[in-house]
Amino acid sequence: MKATGAGTGSAIKKVYINSVFAGGNAGIHDYRRCSHNYVELSNVNDEDISLNGVSLAYTEDGIKWDVLELRGVIKAGSSYLIRGAQCSVINSNYTLIKVKNCDIEWKVGKELKKFSDEKCAFYLFVGDKSTFEAYSPSFKANPAAGILDWNNSTIVPRGYVEVAGFYRTGTDAIAVNEGGACGTFGKNRLMFKYYQFDPTTAADKMGSFKNRKNSTMWTYIDLDKKDLPLLNVVDYGPKASNEKKNIYTMKSKFRDDIPNYVTCTFGRQATVPKQSYKEIVNGNEVTLTGATRCFNWISTSYQDEYLWITRVD
């Protein structure tokens, strides 16, 4: 398949910052749950996208930005991995996620890039380092200013593709707009993005793309939790394009042999989001509206699938 160029507007808008791990100041002799700092991009188009001419910028203060010019192709329905500095002893059992492959390494001078685990922001755009350096200081302080409605914004910065901002609770967030930065950042937290589901009320954590918010469309796995199932944690780890990671979303069917779609939706009032109903809350009857106890079933292969439901009064 011939890759679509970065200049194809509708296609590049479906390339996202998918997952982030920040190792802070840790180095190769330290211990973190993930071996490297990284940023993973995803392509939820049904065609390959060339990243030549696309760049990723990083800041810890909204003033000084480092810019990495990307290269290569991100496959349809898959990922592209940008690896920074090593932040843990890679062969240690303590290191749950071992980032051994990547599509590109992020170097600033001779040093591999470290990402702050206190607060930072990433800005994905069409252009290169000179394009970013030409922006005004006010733009660099908040490159997504004015983007309150991602699809229908009246102010869209030149070349804008995606922004992601993170901060620890109790620290000052960097202005990234799109609903503000995500405040659940921290040490040993693997940040990853919710994806848009079909238009139910309760099952759609992220909401519609045009109304998405940076502050609510990210979640995380706390890698310090002692009861984490190792296999599931590794599944959430990053993959380079040649490792053929499959990005699950219910809005596109990427391949005929992988049915990435909702087979059914279960939930009380799941299809009547405006209808009111009675509920007992703390011993009192209250009137509620909207979907409740709703979830989507996603098939990942052709197989018999079953659901057991037990009611507990």
C-alpha positions as a Markdown table, in Angstrom:
| # | Residue | x | y | z |
|---|---|---|---|---|
| 1 | Met | 0.0 | 0.0 | 0.0 |
| 2 | Lys | 1.3 | 3.4 | -0.9 |
| 3 | Ala | 1.4 | 5.7 | 2.1 |
| 4 | Thr | -0.6 | 8.9 | 2.0 |
| 5 | Gly | 1.5 | 12.0 | 2.5 |
| 6 | Ala | 1.5 | 14.2 | 5.6 |
| 7 | Gly | -0.1 | 17.0 | 3.6 |
| 8 | Thr | -3.4 | 15.1 | 3.3 |
| 9 | Gly | -5.4 | 17.0 | 5.9 |
| 10 | Ser | -8.3 | 14.6 | 6.7 |
| 11 | Ala | -5.9 | 11.7 | 7.1 |
| 12 | Ile | -3.2 | 13.3 | 9.2 |
| 13 | Lys | -6.0 | 14.5 | 11.7 |
| 14 | Lys | -6.5 | 10.8 | 12.5 |
| 15 | Val | -2.9 | 10.4 | 13.7 |
| 16 | Tyr | -2.9 | 10.7 | 17.4 |
| 17 | Ile | -0.6 | 10.8 | 20.4 |
| 18 | Asn | -1.6 | 7.4 | 21.8 |
| 19 | Ser | 0.5 | 6.6 | 24.8 |
| 20 | Val | 3.3 | 8.3 | 26.9 |
| 21 | Phe | 5.6 | 7.2 | 29.6 |
| 22 | Ala | 7.8 | 9.7 | 31.4 |
| 23 | Gly | 10.8 | 8.5 | 33.5 |
| 24 | Gly | 11.6 | 11.9 | 35.0 |
| 25 | Asn | 15.3 | 12.2 | 35.9 |
| 26 | Ala | 15.9 | 8.5 | 36.1 |
| 27 | Gly | 18.8 | 6.9 | 34.2 |
| 28 | Ile | 20.0 | 3.5 | 33.0 |
| 29 | His | 21.1 | 2.5 | 36.6 |
| 30 | Asp | 17.8 | 3.5 | 38.2 |
| 31 | Tyr | 14.5 | 1.6 | 38.5 |
| 32 | Arg | 11.2 | 2.4 | 36.9 |
| 33 | Arg | 8.4 | 0.1 | 35.7 |
| 34 | Cys | 9.1 | 1.0 | 32.1 |
| 35 | Ser | 12.6 | 0.8 | 30.6 |
| 36 | His | 12.5 | 4.0 | 28.5 |
| 37 | Asn | 10.8 | 7.3 | 28.1 |
| 38 | Tyr | 8.6 | 7.1 | 25.0 |
| 39 | Val | 5.8 | 8.6 | 23.0 |
| 40 | Glu | 3.6 | 6.3 | 20.9 |
| 41 | Leu | 1.6 | 7.6 | 17.9 |
| 42 | Ser | -1.4 | 5.8 | 16.5 |
| 43 | Asn | -3.0 | 5.8 | 13.0 |
| 44 | Val | -6.8 | 5.2 | 13.1 |
| 45 | Asn | -7.1 | 5.7 | 9.3 |
| 46 | Asp | -7.6 | 2.7 | 7.0 |
| 47 | Glu | -4.5 | 3.7 | 5.0 |
| 48 | Asp | -0.8 | 4.1 | 5.8 |
| 49 | Ile | 0.4 | 7.6 | 6.5 |
| 50 | Ser | 3.9 | 9.0 | 5.7 |
| 51 | Leu | 5.3 | 11.0 | 8.7 |
| 52 | Asn | 7.9 | 12.7 | 6.5 |
| 53 | Gly | 7.2 | 16.4 | 7.1 |
| 54 | Val | 5.6 | 15.9 | 10.5 |
| 55 | Ser | 7.2 | 16.9 | 13.8 |
| 56 | Leu | 6.7 | 16.4 | 17.5 |
| 57 | Ala | 7.5 | 19.2 | 20.0 |
| 58 | Tyr | 8.0 | 18.9 | 23.7 |
| 59 | Thr | 8.1 | 21.3 | 26.6 |
| 60 | Glu | 8.2 | 21.3 | 30.4 |
| 61 | Asp | 7.4 | 25.0 | 30.9 |
| 62 | Gly | 5.6 | 26.2 | 27.9 |
| 63 | Ile | 8.5 | 28.4 | 26.9 |
| 64 | Lys | 11.4 | 26.2 | 25.8 |
| 65 | Trp | 10.5 | 23.6 | 23.2 |
| 66 | Asp | 12.5 | 20.7 | 21.7 |
| 67 | Val | 11.4 | 19.6 | 18.2 |
| 68 | Leu | 11.9 | 16.2 | 16.7 |
| 69 | Glu | 11.4 | 15.8 | 13.0 |
| 70 | Leu | 9.8 | 12.4 | 12.3 |
| 71 | Arg | 10.4 | 10.1 | 9.3 |
| 72 | Gly | 9.0 | 6.9 | 8.0 |
| 73 | Val | 5.5 | 5.5 | 7.7 |
| 74 | Ile | 2.8 | 4.7 | 10.3 |
| 75 | Lys | 0.7 | 1.8 | 9.3 |
| 76 | Ala | -3.1 | 1.8 | 9.1 |
| 77 | Gly | -4.6 | 0.8 | 12.4 |
| 78 | Ser | -1.2 | 0.6 | 14.0 |
| 79 | Ser | 1.5 | 2.5 | 15.9 |
| 80 | Tyr | 4.8 | 4.4 | 15.6 |
| 81 | Leu | 7.2 | 4.6 | 18.5 |
| 82 | Ile | 9.4 | 7.5 | 19.5 |
| 83 | Arg | 11.9 | 6.4 | 22.2 |
| 84 | Gly | 13.7 | 8.7 | 24.6 |
| 85 | Ala | 16.3 | 8.0 | 27.3 |
| 86 | Gln | 16.5 | 4.8 | 29.2 |
| 87 | Cys | 15.2 | 5.2 | 32.7 |
| 88 | Ser | 15.5 | 1.7 | 34.2 |
| 89 | Val | 17.7 | -1.4 | 34.3 |
| 90 | Ile | 16.1 | -3.1 | 31.3 |
| 91 | Asn | 16.9 | -6.7 | 32.4 |
| 92 | Ser | 15.5 | -6.3 | 35.9 |
| 93 | Asn | 12.3 | -8.1 | 36.9 |
| 94 | Tyr | 11.2 | -4.7 | 38.4 |
| 95 | Thr | 11.0 | -3.3 | 34.9 |
| 96 | Leu | 7.7 | -4.6 | 33.6 |
| 97 | Ile | 7.7 | -3.0 | 30.2 |
| 98 | Lys | 10.9 | -3.3 | 28.2 |
| 99 | Val | 11.0 | -1.0 | 25.2 |
| 100 | Lys | 13.5 | -2.7 | 23.0 |
| 101 | Asn | 12.4 | -1.5 | 19.6 |
| 102 | Cys | 11.5 | 1.9 | 18.2 |
| 103 | Asp | 10.9 | 3.7 | 14.9 |
| 104 | Ile | 13.0 | 6.7 | 15.9 |
| 105 | Glu | 15.1 | 7.8 | 18.9 |
| 106 | Trp | 14.7 | 11.4 | 20.3 |
| 107 | Lys | 18.1 | 13.0 | 20.8 |
| 108 | Val | 18.8 | 16.5 | 21.8 |
| 109 | Gly | 22.4 | 17.0 | 20.9 |
| 110 | Lys | 24.2 | 13.8 | 21.9 |
| 111 | Glu | 21.8 | 13.0 | 24.7 |
| 112 | Leu | 18.6 | 11.0 | 24.5 |
| 113 | Lys | 15.5 | 12.9 | 25.6 |
| 114 | Lys | 14.1 | 12.6 | 29.1 |
| 115 | Phe | 10.4 | 13.5 | 29.8 |
| 116 | Ser | 9.4 | 15.1 | 33.1 |
| 117 | Asp | 7.0 | 13.1 | 35.2 |
| 118 | Glu | 5.9 | 16.2 | 37.0 |
| 119 | Lys | 4.4 | 18.1 | 34.1 |
| 120 | Cys | 5.0 | 18.3 | 30.3 |
| 121 | Ala | 3.2 | 18.8 | 27.0 |
| 122 | Phe | 3.6 | 17.4 | 23.5 |
| 123 | Tyr | 2.5 | 19.1 | 20.3 |
| 124 | Leu | 2.2 | 17.2 | 17.0 |
| 125 | Phe | 2.2 | 19.3 | 13.8 |
| 126 | Val | 3.0 | 19.3 | 10.1 |
| 127 | Gly | 6.2 | 21.2 | 9.6 |
| 128 | Asp | 9.8 | 21.1 | 10.9 |
| 129 | Lys | 12.0 | 22.8 | 13.5 |
| 130 | Ser | 12.2 | 26.0 | 11.5 |
| 131 | Thr | 8.4 | 26.1 | 11.2 |
| 132 | Phe | 8.0 | 25.9 | 15.0 |
| 133 | Glu | 10.8 | 28.4 | 15.7 |
| 134 | Ala | 9.0 | 30.9 | 13.5 |
| 135 | Tyr | 5.9 | 30.8 | 15.8 |
| 136 | Ser | 5.4 | 33.8 | 18.2 |
| 137 | Pro | 6.3 | 33.5 | 21.9 |
| 138 | Ser | 2.6 | 33.6 | 22.8 |
| 139 | Phe | 1.9 | 30.7 | 20.4 |
| 140 | Lys | 4.7 | 28.6 | 21.9 |
| 141 | Ala | 3.3 | 29.3 | 25.4 |
| 142 | Asn | 0.1 | 27.7 | 24.3 |
| 143 | Pro | 0.2 | 26.2 | 20.8 |
| 144 | Ala | -3.4 | 24.9 | 21.0 |
| 145 | Ala | -4.9 | 28.3 | 22.1 |
| 146 | Gly | -8.3 | 28.7 | 20.7 |
| 147 | Ile | -8.9 | 25.0 | 20.0 |
| 148 | Leu | -12.0 | 24.4 | 22.2 |
| 149 | Asp | -13.8 | 22.4 | 19.6 |
| 150 | Trp | -11.4 | 20.1 | 17.7 |
| 151 | Asn | -13.4 | 19.6 | 14.6 |
| 152 | Asn | -15.3 | 22.9 | 14.4 |
| 153 | Ser | -12.8 | 25.4 | 15.9 |
| 154 | Thr | -12.7 | 28.8 | 14.3 |
| 155 | Ile | -9.0 | 29.2 | 15.2 |
| 156 | Val | -6.7 | 26.3 | 14.1 |
| 157 | Pro | -3.0 | 26.9 | 14.3 |
| 158 | Arg | -1.1 | 26.3 | 11.1 |
| 159 | Gly | -0.2 | 22.6 | 10.7 |
| 160 | Tyr | -1.9 | 21.6 | 14.0 |
| 161 | Val | -2.5 | 17.8 | 14.4 |
| 162 | Glu | -2.7 | 17.0 | 18.1 |
| 163 | Val | -1.7 | 18.2 | 21.6 |
| 164 | Ala | -1.3 | 16.3 | 24.9 |
| 165 | Gly | -0.5 | 17.8 | 28.2 |
| 166 | Phe | 0.0 | 16.2 | 31.6 |
| 167 | Tyr | 0.7 | 17.2 | 35.2 |
| 168 | Arg | 0.7 | 15.8 | 38.7 |
| 169 | Thr | -2.1 | 16.8 | 41.0 |
| 170 | Gly | -0.7 | 19.7 | 43.1 |
| 171 | Thr | 1.5 | 21.1 | 40.4 |
| 172 | Asp | 0.8 | 23.9 | 37.9 |
| 173 | Ala | -0.4 | 22.6 | 34.5 |
| 174 | Ile | 1.1 | 23.8 | 31.2 |
| 175 | Ala | -1.6 | 25.5 | 29.1 |
| 176 | Val | -2.5 | 23.1 | 26.3 |
| 177 | Asn | -6.2 | 23.9 | 25.9 |
| 178 | Glu | -8.4 | 21.3 | 24.2 |
| 179 | Gly | -10.1 | 21.1 | 27.6 |
| 180 | Gly | -6.9 | 21.5 | 29.6 |
| 181 | Ala | -4.1 | 19.2 | 30.7 |
| 182 | Cys | -4.6 | 15.7 | 32.2 |
| 183 | Gly | -4.0 | 15.8 | 35.9 |
| 184 | Thr | -3.4 | 12.2 | 36.7 |
| 185 | Phe | 0.3 | 12.2 | 35.7 |
| 186 | Gly | 2.9 | 10.7 | 38.0 |
| 187 | Lys | 5.8 | 8.4 | 38.6 |
| 188 | Asn | 5.4 | 4.9 | 37.0 |
| 189 | Arg | 2.1 | 5.8 | 35.3 |
| 190 | Leu | 1.6 | 4.6 | 31.8 |
| 191 | Met | -0.6 | 7.2 | 30.1 |
| 192 | Phe | -2.9 | 6.1 | 27.3 |
| 193 | Lys | -5.8 | 7.5 | 25.4 |
| 194 | Tyr | -9.5 | 6.5 | 25.4 |
| 195 | Tyr | -10.9 | 6.0 | 21.9 |
| 196 | Gln | -14.3 | 7.1 | 20.6 |
| 197 | Phe | -17.0 | 4.5 | 20.9 |
| 198 | Asp | -20.4 | 4.4 | 19.3 |
| 199 | Pro | -22.7 | 7.3 | 20.4 |
| 200 | Thr | -24.0 | 5.9 | 23.7 |
| 201 | Thr | -24.0 | 8.1 | 26.8 |
| 202 | Ala | -22.3 | 5.9 | 29.5 |
| 203 | Ala | -20.0 | 3.8 | 27.3 |
| 204 | Asp | -18.4 | 6.8 | 25.5 |
| 205 | Lys | -15.9 | 8.1 | 28.1 |
| 206 | Met | -14.1 | 10.2 | 25.5 |
| 207 | Gly | -17.2 | 11.8 | 23.9 |
| 208 | Ser | -17.4 | 12.8 | 20.3 |
| 209 | Phe | -14.1 | 13.8 | 18.7 |
| 210 | Lys | -15.4 | 17.3 | 17.9 |
| 211 | Asn | -16.1 | 17.9 | 21.7 |
| 212 | Arg | -13.1 | 15.9 | 23.0 |
| 213 | Lys | -11.1 | 17.3 | 26.0 |
| 214 | Asn | -7.5 | 16.6 | 26.6 |
| 215 | Ser | -8.2 | 16.5 | 30.3 |
| 216 | Thr | -10.6 | 13.6 | 30.1 |
| 217 | Met | -9.6 | 11.6 | 27.1 |
| 218 | Trp | -6.5 | 10.2 | 28.8 |
| 219 | Thr | -6.3 | 7.5 | 31.5 |
| 220 | Tyr | -3.4 | 5.5 | 33.0 |
| 221 | Ile | -2.2 | 2.3 | 34.4 |
| 222 | Asp | -0.4 | 2.7 | 37.8 |
| 223 | Leu | 2.5 | 0.3 | 37.2 |
| 224 | Asp | 3.2 | 0.2 | 41.0 |
| 225 | Lys | 0.1 | -1.7 | 41.7 |
| 226 | Lys | 1.0 | -5.1 | 43.1 |
| 227 | Asp | -1.9 | -7.0 | 41.7 |
| 228 | Leu | -1.4 | -6.0 | 38.1 |
| 229 | Pro | -1.7 | -9.0 | 35.7 |
| 230 | Leu | 1.6 | -8.9 | 33.9 |
| 231 | Leu | 0.2 | -10.1 | 30.5 |
| 232 | Asn | -2.4 | -7.3 | 30.4 |
| 233 | Val | 0.2 | -4.7 | 31.3 |
| 234 | Val | 2.5 | -5.8 | 28.5 |
| 235 | Asp | -0.4 | -5.6 | 26.1 |
| 236 | Tyr | -0.7 | -1.9 | 26.9 |
| 237 | Gly | 3.0 | -1.3 | 26.3 |
| 238 | Pro | 4.2 | 0.5 | 23.2 |
| 239 | Lys | 5.2 | -1.1 | 19.9 |
| 240 | Ala | 7.2 | 0.1 | 16.9 |
| 241 | Ser | 5.6 | 0.0 | 13.5 |
| 242 | Asn | 7.3 | -3.3 | 12.5 |
| 243 | Glu | 5.7 | -5.0 | 15.6 |
| 244 | Lys | 2.3 | -4.5 | 14.1 |
| 245 | Lys | 0.3 | -3.3 | 17.1 |
| 246 | Asn | -3.4 | -3.3 | 16.5 |
| 247 | Ile | -5.1 | -0.1 | 17.6 |
| 248 | Tyr | -8.7 | -0.9 | 18.6 |
| 249 | Thr | -11.4 | 1.6 | 17.8 |
| 250 | Met | -15.0 | 1.0 | 16.9 |
| 251 | Lys | -15.1 | 3.7 | 14.2 |
| 252 | Ser | -13.0 | 2.0 | 11.6 |
| 253 | Lys | -12.6 | -1.6 | 10.3 |
| 254 | Phe | -9.0 | -1.7 | 9.3 |
| 255 | Arg | -8.7 | -5.3 | 8.0 |
| 256 | Asp | -11.2 | -7.8 | 6.8 |
| 257 | Asp | -9.7 | -10.6 | 9.0 |
| 258 | Ile | -9.8 | -8.5 | 12.2 |
| 259 | Pro | -13.4 | -7.4 | 13.1 |
| 260 | Asn | -12.7 | -4.3 | 15.2 |
| 261 | Tyr | -16.3 | -3.4 | 15.8 |
| 262 | Val | -19.0 | -3.5 | 18.5 |
| 263 | Thr | -21.1 | -6.6 | 18.2 |
| 264 | Cys | -23.6 | -5.4 | 20.8 |
| 265 | Thr | -24.1 | -2.9 | 23.6 |
| 266 | Phe | -25.6 | -3.9 | 27.0 |
| 267 | Gly | -26.9 | -1.6 | 29.7 |
| 268 | Arg | -30.0 | -0.3 | 31.4 |
| 269 | Gln | -31.5 | 2.7 | 29.5 |
| 270 | Ala | -28.4 | 2.4 | 27.2 |
| 271 | Thr | -30.3 | 3.5 | 24.1 |
| 272 | Val | -32.5 | 6.1 | 25.7 |
| 273 | Pro | -30.1 | 8.7 | 27.1 |
| 274 | Lys | -32.7 | 11.4 | 27.7 |
| 275 | Gln | -35.4 | 9.2 | 29.4 |
| 276 | Ser | -35.8 | 9.5 | 33.1 |
| 277 | Tyr | -36.1 | 6.6 | 35.5 |
| 278 | Lys | -36.3 | 5.9 | 39.3 |
| 279 | Glu | -33.4 | 4.7 | 41.4 |
| 280 | Ile | -32.9 | 4.1 | 45.1 |
| 281 | Val | -29.8 | 6.1 | 46.3 |
| 282 | Asn | -28.9 | 5.9 | 50.0 |
| 283 | Gly | -32.4 | 4.7 | 50.8 |
| 284 | Asn | -34.1 | 7.5 | 48.9 |
| 285 | Glu | -35.9 | 7.3 | 45.6 |
| 286 | Val | -34.5 | 9.8 | 43.1 |
| 287 | Thr | -35.1 | 10.6 | 39.4 |
| 288 | Leu | -32.2 | 10.1 | 37.1 |
| 289 | Thr | -31.7 | 10.4 | 33.4 |
| 290 | Gly | -29.2 | 9.0 | 30.9 |
| 291 | Ala | -27.6 | 5.7 | 30.3 |
| 292 | Thr | -26.3 | 3.6 | 33.2 |
| 293 | Arg | -24.3 | 0.4 | 33.7 |
| 294 | Cys | -23.6 | 0.4 | 30.0 |
| 295 | Phe | -20.7 | -1.3 | 28.3 |
| 296 | Asn | -19.7 | -2.4 | 24.8 |
| 297 | Trp | -18.6 | -5.8 | 23.7 |
| 298 | Ile | -15.8 | -5.9 | 21.2 |
| 299 | Ser | -15.0 | -8.9 | 19.1 |
| 300 | Thr | -11.3 | -9.4 | 18.3 |
| 301 | Ser | -11.5 | -12.6 | 16.3 |
| 302 | Tyr | -14.0 | -15.0 | 14.8 |
| 303 | Gln | -15.0 | -17.2 | 17.7 |
| 304 | Asp | -17.9 | -18.2 | 20.0 |
| 305 | Glu | -18.3 | -15.7 | 22.8 |
| 306 | Tyr | -20.4 | -15.8 | 25.9 |
| 307 | Leu | -21.6 | -13.5 | 28.6 |
| 308 | Trp | -22.7 | -14.6 | 32.1 |
| 309 | Ile | -24.8 | -12.2 | 34.1 |
| 310 | Thr | -25.6 | -12.6 | 37.8 |
| 311 | Arg | -28.1 | -10.3 | 39.6 |
| 312 | Val | -27.3 | -9.6 | 43.2 |
| 313 | Asp | -30.0 | -7.8 | 45.1 |
